[in-house]
Amino acid sequence: MKNNEEKRTEFVNTRVTPSEKKILKLQAEAEDMSLGDYVREKLNRPRVRKTKAERQKVIHLARIGNNMNQVARWANTYKKNAEAAQVVLALLEIKEQLKCL
């Protein structure tokens, strides 16, 4: 233990299923870490999109959300004059984009 680190004197208890514990132990072993160190690291690490595919999916979902917001804003602004066909076409386009994920 480094000199500037606090001593670990507190406990955090949580219940897990036997299968969850087994998975945690296997993941810790794969990282060559103790179970406690592994759990502490996971708790302190922010979720980062590790792969390029994950990052691309997040970007794609953000774009779809933006499109949906634009359709909703348009429908609310022009609801008296809005043609249902235009709204349906826009929603179908969004549906097709979601299928690509």
N, C-alpha and C positions, 0 to 999 in steps of 0.2 A: 504494500500500500504506500502511495506517495505521501510525503509529509503534509502537503497542503489539502489532502482529502479528509473529509469528515469520516468518523467511524460510523459504520452502519449498525445502529442500535434499535431501529424501529422495524416492525413487521407489518406486512400487508398480506392479508389472507383473502383468498378467493377460491371458490369451489369450481372445479372443472370435472367433466366426465372422464372416465378412464381413457377413452379414446382420444380426447383432447390432450390429456397429459402425455399420452404416448406420442402424439404428434409433436408436441412441444419438445419432448426429450429428444426425439429423432432430429428435429430441426436444430436443436442446440448442439447435438453431437456432430451434425453435418458442418456446423460452423466452428467446431472444436472449442466449444464454450460450455461452461457449467449452465445448468438450467436457470439459476438465479441471474447470472450475468446476461444470458440470452434474453430473458424477460425484461430486465432493466434496459437493455439496449433497445429492444422493440418499443418499450414505453416512451423512451426519450427521443426516438428517431421519427421525424415527420415522414409522412407517406410521400414518397417521391415516385413519380412515374419512371420506372427503370428502363423500359424498352421504348424504342422509337415507335413501335406500334401502339403502345399504351398512350404515349403523348399525342400521337395522331388522332386516336379515338377521342381523347378529351377535347382537342381542338375542333374536331368534326362535330361533336355534341354541342359545343359552345356555338358553333355556326348555326346548327339546326335550331337551337334555342333562340338565337337572334332572329332567324327567319320566322319562327312561330310568334315571337313578340311583334314583329312587323305586321304579320297577318292579323293578329288580334287588334293592334292599334288601328290598322286600316279599317277593319270591320266595325270597330267602335266609332271611328270618325265618320264613316260613310254608311252607317247601318241603314239609314232610310233609303239610300240609293244603291246599296250594295247588291250586286247580283250574286245569288247563291252559287252559281256555277264557278265564278272566279274564286270564291273562298274555297269551294270543294277542290278545285284544281290545285290551289296552293297547298292545301292539306294533303292531297295525294302525292304531291312532289316531296313533301316532308316525310311522308310514310315510306316512299321509295328510298330516300336517303337513309332512313333508319334501318331498312333491310340490308344495306351495305355494311352495317356494323356487325 
